[in-house]
Amino acid sequence: MNHKIKTDIGYCVVSDDCALDEEELKTLAADIKKQPKLTQPNFFIDMRYDYKFIQLQALLKITELLQPVIQGNIKNKTSGIANMDCVSVYQERNEVEIVLPLASFGVLRHYYEELRAALIAMPTIQVDYPKWSHQFRKTLHGKGPLCTYVAISRDEKNKRRELVHFFFPIEVAACMVTPQFGFTRLLQRSLEKFKNIYTTKIYLQICRSADAGKWVVSYSTLRKILCVGNKFRRYYDFRNRILKEAENALRGNSNHWFGLAECFKKGEQDPYLLIFNIYSANNRQNSYDEYNRLRDKMLSTMVDSMHITRATALALTRKVNIRNYNYVWRKHNLLIANIAGNDEVLDKKAYYVSTMERIIETEKYSKLAVQQDLF
């Protein structure tokens, strides 16, 4: 469910709170901790290209294969890529070959023809990456093919087994494994469960922005990130077919999920801004301890110092969650200080309750990033 909140320039449609309680979060976190994770290069996440779902899955499979290299570079603060099983580095050709079994993509044989066509088309994907110019002795930034060549062959040891050969420019391969461009931790189980490219792309962005607590993006930019083109022209369709589907797919089933705030200007049918309020199962125990301590202090202040009824105070503190508690705590202290020094406030209890309710609501559509503790 969601509700509408008036703003100075229009209104925001805000999803109802989708935080889990502490026990639910801990159960989910314990389950997620056992699940395999993928360290995904931000280079892949930032690519804006209208690739097919199976092509995105191919990139994720390649990332999975490169995990030992990526983890080694992070640990040793290096940026190299070396020969390993299924990876061959050709320094003389400035090229890296990565080989994956066709069967590893998890597609039924009935769809192999479509799969082959999608993989063979991957050299048409253009991406931004840095390249060293020997002539000008500096690093240039421009566009080039994601991979230069894709071929499918039969395994000589097992003729029934097909192998996919991806040839990457060595500069692109370096972007895949170097810590310089940053990485994002993904839950492999979630990636395997998603059924469409839009949910997967939104999940990648949510995970990347999880540490900030929010992902703020204009509607026009989000359409470009998702490469929807002329599809879902009406925002109503875009919202229901993409945003709500992703919101439902992630909630309680992933390491990160979100509640949505859609910001509209008066008279406009499309939102000018979308704010993804990010919830996380990856909270440390000391975060829960602090969350409970600060929430109890707020409750105590309301009941013991301000003589607000316990029922009202409890109703208010239930809206404080592991995602927003730091923000609400800071605002609570500022409000208490303001009330104490303001003789014009006649009904301090009513003023405090109404103001705190407004603070909790407006946080959902504010652009302020709320820092989270992650694994």
VENKAFEN-V301710 format. One record per backbone hydrogen bond with DSSP energy under -1.0 kcal/mol. CO is the residue of the C=O (numbers start at 1). NH is the residue of the N-H. E is the energy in kcal/mol with one decimal. If there is no record, write none. Layout:
co=(CO:CO)
nh=(NH:NH)
e=(E:E)
This chain:
co=(1:3:5:9:10:11:12:13:14:21:22:23:24:25:26:27:28:29:32:36:38:40:41:41:42:44:49:52:53:54:55:56:57:58:59:60:61:62:64:66:67:68:69:70:71:72:73:73:84:86:87:88:90:94:95:96:97:98:100:101:102:103:108:109:111:112:113:114:115:116:117:119:121:122:125:127:129:131:133:133:138:140:142:144:149:151:153:158:161:162:163:164:165:166:167:167:168:169:170:171:172:174:178:179:182:184:186:187:188:189:190:196:197:198:199:200:201:202:203:204:205:209:211:212:213:215:217:218:219:220:221:222:223:228:234:235:236:237:238:238:239:242:243:244:245:246:247:250:255:257:259:260:261:262:263:263:264:265:273:274:275:276:277:279:284:285:286:287:288:289:290:291:292:293:294:295:296:297:298:299:300:301:302:309:310:311:312:313:314:316:317:321:324:325:326:327:328:329:330:331:332:333:334:335:336:337:339:347:348:349:350:351:352:353:354:355:356:357:358:359:361)
nh=(16:14:12:266:7:264:5:262:3:25:26:27:28:29:30:31:32:33:35:188:186:184:44:45:46:47:51:56:57:58:59:60:61:62:63:64:65:66:67:70:71:72:73:74:75:76:77:78:87:99:84:97:95:170:90:168:88:166:164:104:105:106:111:112:115:116:117:118:119:120:121:122:124:125:146:144:142:140:137:138:133:131:129:127:167:165:163:161:155:102:153:100:151:98:148:149:96:173:174:175:176:178:181:182:42:40:38:191:192:193:194:200:201:202:203:204:205:206:207:208:209:212:372:370:278:276:274:222:223:224:225:226:228:231:238:239:240:241:242:243:244:246:247:248:249:250:251:253:281:279:277:15:275:13:272:273:11:268:263:217:261:215:259:257:288:289:290:291:292:293:294:295:296:297:298:299:300:301:302:303:304:306:308:313:314:315:316:317:318:319:320:325:328:329:330:331:332:333:334:335:336:337:338:339:340:341:342:351:352:353:354:355:356:357:358:359:360:361:362:363:364)
e=(-2.9:-3.0:-2.9:-2.3:-2.5:-3.2:-2.9:-2.9:-2.3:-2.7:-2.5:-2.3:-2.5:-3.0:-2.5:-1.9:-2.7:-2.4:-1.0:-1.9:-3.0:-2.5:-1.2:-1.2:-2.6:-1.0:-2.4:-2.0:-2.2:-1.6:-1.9:-2.1:-2.1:-2.2:-2.2:-2.2:-2.0:-1.9:-1.0:-2.6:-3.0:-1.9:-2.4:-2.2:-2.4:-2.6:-1.1:-1.5:-2.4:-2.5:-2.2:-3.1:-2.0:-2.1:-3.3:-3.2:-2.7:-3.1:-3.4:-1.5:-1.4:-1.5:-2.4:-1.8:-2.3:-3.1:-2.0:-2.0:-2.2:-2.7:-1.3:-1.6:-1.9:-1.9:-3.3:-2.1:-1.4:-3.4:-1.2:-1.1:-2.8:-2.5:-2.0:-3.1:-2.7:-3.5:-3.1:-2.3:-3.1:-2.6:-2.5:-2.3:-2.0:-2.9:-2.4:-1.2:-2.6:-2.3:-2.0:-1.6:-1.3:-2.2:-1.1:-1.6:-2.3:-3.3:-2.7:-1.9:-2.0:-1.2:-1.7:-1.5:-2.5:-2.5:-2.5:-2.2:-1.9:-2.7:-2.6:-2.0:-2.0:-1.3:-1.6:-1.3:-2.3:-2.8:-2.8:-2.4:-1.9:-1.4:-2.6:-2.4:-1.7:-2.3:-2.2:-3.2:-2.1:-3.0:-1.7:-1.5:-3.3:-2.2:-2.6:-2.4:-2.0:-2.1:-1.7:-2.0:-2.4:-2.9:-2.9:-2.8:-2.7:-2.6:-2.1:-1.4:-1.8:-2.2:-2.8:-2.5:-2.2:-1.9:-2.1:-1.9:-1.5:-2.4:-2.2:-2.7:-2.8:-2.2:-2.9:-2.3:-2.3:-1.9:-2.2:-2.2:-2.7:-2.5:-2.3:-2.5:-2.8:-2.0:-3.0:-2.5:-2.8:-2.1:-1.8:-2.5:-1.8:-1.3:-1.3:-1.7:-2.6:-2.6:-2.1:-2.1:-2.6:-2.1:-2.0:-2.5:-2.4:-2.1:-2.1:-2.7:-2.3:-1.4:-1.4:-2.4:-2.5:-2.4:-2.4:-2.2:-2.7:-2.2:-1.8:-2.5:-2.5:-1.9:-3.0:-1.8:-1.1)
